[in-house]
Amino acid sequence: MKIFKKIVLLILIILLISQFFGPEKNEGELSSVNSFLAETNPPENVKKILKESCYDCHSNVTVYPWYSKITPVNYWLDDHIKDGKKHLNFSEWSNYSLKKKEHKMDELYEEVEEGKMPLDSYTWVHTEANLSEEQIEAVVAWGKKVQADYKQQLNAE
């Protein structure tokens, strides 16, 4: 029994010490998405959806919840954000090629239309990110229009 208590105490000490360390935060400026917004020109309702449902994981601008300060949750969130940015980063939109932009817009509206985005694990805590059918339709319509514009530009080249 003494060994069990020592192990539990050691684990608690490690957890306590680990609270002083964590991954680097993804806290950029909201202005980092301006080139994406200027180029794709989403209507106001879609801009709001993007801000509430997408930017935390798909831009250099993350608004961290209170529980992000708790280890090991902070590492899980960091991994989640890095994975999201790897697939699509609105803050890096101006660095994407025309072909990549066209493809990313196709993926964007398909993921939303199929209910794959935003992730359930995100909307459980961020209830404002739950999309209504009307919001999904707005994002899909905007995404299809932007993708068609990119496709037209590609065909003109």
C-alpha positions, 0 to 999 in steps of 0.5 A: 500500500505504501508503494501505491501512495508513493506512486500516486504522490509522484504522479500528482507532483509531476502533474503539478509541475507540468502546469508551469509548462505548455506549448506556444500559443497561437495568438495572432492578430485578427488582421492576419485573415484580411487578405483572405476576406478581401479576396473571397469577399464573404457576406457578413453572415459568413464572416461571422460564421468563419470567425465563430466556427473556423478561425480558432483552428484554421488561422493564426488567431485562436481565442483560448478557453479557460481550460487551455491552461490545464496540462495535458489539455493544452497539448491536446488543443495545440495538436488540434490547432496545428492539425487544423492549420496544416489542412487550411490556414486562412492567415496564410491564404495569400501564400497559396497558389491559385490551384490550391485556393480553388481546391481548399474552397472545394474542401471547405464547403464540402466539409461544412456541407457534409457536417464534418466541420466544425468538429463535434469536439469543438462544438461541444464547448463552443456552442456558438459554432454549431451551424444551423441549416441556414448557416450551412447553406450560406457557407456552401453557396459562398464557397461554391461561388468563390471556388467557381471564380478560382476555377474560371481564373485557372481556365483563363491561364 
